[in-house]
Amino acid sequence: MCNEHCNEDMMFRPRVGEKIPSYSLKAFHNEEISSINIADYKDKWLVLFFYPADFTFICPTELEEMADLYNEFKKLGAEVVSVSTDTVFVHKAWHDTSEAIKKIKFPMASDPSGDFSSMFDVLIEEGDDAGLAVRASIIIDPKGIIRAIETNDNSIGRNAKELFRKLQAAKFVYEHGGKEVCPANWEPGKDTLTPGLGLVGKI
């Protein structure tokens, strides 16, 4: 689903291998309110970090962990953008009052209409939590292609270190043109695999 901010690819579906469309959002960042467009992050890796709501319980633990790792994400050439359906003013208030959220240096995007969350199929549409996003992490490569999607029930917090590891793996595969792939629990420096018939039945 797109609104007036989405200006391309009206048939976008949030699947691995799909290219994301451009989309403008307001964000609270560096003590200011600004407009960002996810298309502006081309040539960089982008991690969209959807969460349900500001001033809640699990969310600050996740966002604090992301804030603690933010410089490591940047060293990989990646940007992190957190997203909830709160307004930028609520983001600012939370940033001003929470010791955990004060650590955040990445853009905190606002999706009060829910259109952006709906476009990525992470918006809750029914029940007590209608209008909130589920916990979702989306890794997008420098060409704007989705490389990983993780979604959790809102009662289950995520692991930023595992998300960072996935980014490392996605970056390795991207830089090697898919000729080398990463097995379970791969980390930089460990052995990779070369796809081919020679591996079949030998692992």
C-alpha positions in Angstrom: 0.0 0.0 0.0 1.3 3.4 -0.9 0.2 7.0 -0.1 1.1 10.3 -1.8 4.7 9.9 -0.5 5.3 6.7 -2.5 6.1 7.6 -6.0 7.1 4.4 -7.7 6.3 0.7 -7.9 2.7 0.7 -6.8 2.8 -3.2 -6.9 5.6 -3.5 -4.3 5.3 -6.6 -2.1 7.7 -7.0 0.9 9.5 -10.1 -0.2 13.2 -11.0 -0.2 14.6 -10.1 -3.6 12.1 -7.3 -4.2 13.2 -3.7 -4.7 11.8 -1.2 -2.3 10.1 1.9 -3.7 10.9 5.5 -2.6 8.9 6.7 0.4 9.2 9.9 2.4 8.8 10.0 6.2 9.3 12.5 8.9 12.0 11.6 11.4 13.4 12.8 14.7 17.2 12.9 14.3 20.0 14.8 15.9 17.6 16.9 18.0 15.7 18.0 14.8 12.7 17.0 12.9 13.4 16.4 9.2 12.1 14.6 6.2 13.9 11.4 4.9 13.3 9.2 1.9 14.4 5.6 2.0 15.5 5.9 -1.7 18.1 8.4 -0.5 20.0 5.5 1.1 20.9 3.9 -2.2 24.5 2.9 -2.3 24.3 2.1 1.4 23.0 -0.9 3.3 19.8 0.0 5.1 18.3 -1.6 8.2 14.6 -0.8 8.8 13.8 -1.5 12.5 10.0 -1.5 13.0 8.7 -1.6 16.6 5.3 -1.2 18.2 5.3 2.0 20.2 7.3 4.6 22.2 7.0 4.6 26.0 6.6 0.8 26.2 8.6 -2.0 27.8 10.4 -4.3 25.4 11.0 -1.5 22.8 13.5 0.5 24.7 15.6 -2.6 25.4 15.7 -3.4 21.7 16.4 0.2 20.7 19.1 0.6 23.3 20.9 -2.5 22.0 20.7 -1.1 18.4 22.0 2.2 19.7 25.0 0.5 21.3 25.8 -1.3 18.0 25.1 1.7 15.7 28.7 2.6 15.1 29.4 -1.0 14.1 26.5 -0.9 11.6 27.9 2.3 10.2 31.4 0.7 9.8 29.8 -1.8 7.5 28.4 1.1 5.4 24.9 0.7 6.8 22.3 3.1 8.1 19.7 2.2 10.7 16.2 3.8 10.7 13.8 2.8 13.4 10.1 3.1 12.6 6.9 3.2 14.7 3.5 4.8 14.2 4.2 7.4 16.8 4.6 11.0 15.8 8.0 12.7 15.6 6.9 14.7 18.7 6.4 11.6 20.7 9.8 10.4 19.5 11.3 13.6 20.8 9.6 13.3 24.1 10.7 9.7 24.6 14.3 10.6 23.5 14.3 13.5 26.1 13.1 11.4 29.0 14.4 7.8 28.6 18.1 7.1 29.4 18.0 4.2 27.0 16.5 6.2 24.1 18.9 9.1 24.6 21.6 6.9 23.3 20.0 6.8 19.8 21.9 8.6 17.1 20.1 7.1 14.1 16.9 8.5 12.6 13.7 7.7 14.4 11.1 7.7 11.6 7.4 8.4 12.2 4.6 6.6 10.4 1.4 7.9 12.0 -0.8 7.0 9.1 0.5 3.4 9.2 0.9 3.4 5.4 4.6 2.7 5.4 4.2 -0.1 7.9 1.3 -1.5 5.9 3.4 -1.3 2.7 5.9 -3.6 4.4 3.1 -5.8 5.7 4.0 -5.3 9.4 1.0 -3.2 10.5 -1.5 -4.8 12.9 -4.9 -4.1 11.5 -7.2 -5.7 14.1 -7.5 -6.2 17.8 -6.2 -4.2 20.8 -2.9 -3.4 19.0 -4.5 -2.2 15.8 -2.5 0.6 14.3 0.8 -0.6 15.7 3.6 -2.3 13.9 4.9 -5.8 14.8 8.6 -6.1 15.6 10.2 -6.4 12.2 13.8 -6.0 10.9 14.4 -5.6 7.2 17.9 -5.6 5.6 18.1 -3.8 2.3 21.2 -3.8 0.0 22.8 -0.8 -1.7 20.7 -1.5 -4.8 17.5 -1.3 -2.8 16.8 -5.0 -2.8 15.5 -6.7 0.4 18.0 -9.3 1.6 16.5 -10.4 4.9 13.2 -10.0 6.8 12.5 -11.0 10.4 9.2 -10.5 12.1 8.3 -11.3 15.7 5.2 -11.3 17.9 5.4 -8.1 19.9 6.0 -10.1 23.1 9.3 -11.4 21.7 12.3 -9.0 21.7 14.9 -9.2 19.0 18.7 -9.7 19.2 20.6 -6.8 17.6 23.8 -8.8 17.6 22.2 -11.5 15.4 20.8 -8.8 13.1 24.3 -7.4 12.8 25.6 -10.9 12.0 23.0 -11.3 9.3 24.1 -7.9 7.8 27.7 -9.1 7.8 26.6 -12.3 6.0 24.5 -10.4 3.5 27.3 -8.0 2.8 29.8 -10.8 2.2 27.5 -12.6 -0.2 26.7 -9.3 -2.0 30.4 -8.4 -2.4 31.3 -11.9 -3.7 28.5 -11.9 -6.3 26.8 -14.9 -4.7 29.7 -17.1 -5.6 30.4 -17.7 -1.9 27.6 -18.2 0.5 27.4 -18.3 4.3 26.5 -21.4 6.3 24.7 -21.5 9.7 26.1 -19.2 12.3 28.7 -17.8 9.9 30.8 -14.9 11.1 33.6 -13.0 9.3 36.7 -15.1 9.1 34.9 -18.4 9.2 34.7 -20.8 6.2 32.1 -20.1 3.5 30.6 -22.4 0.9 30.9 -22.4 -2.9 27.5 -23.5 -4.3 27.7 -26.4 -6.8 26.9 -30.0 -7.4 30.1 -31.0 -5.8 28.7 -30.2 -2.4 25.5 -32.1 -2.8 25.3 -34.9 -0.2 28.7 -34.1 1.2 27.7 -31.7 4.0 
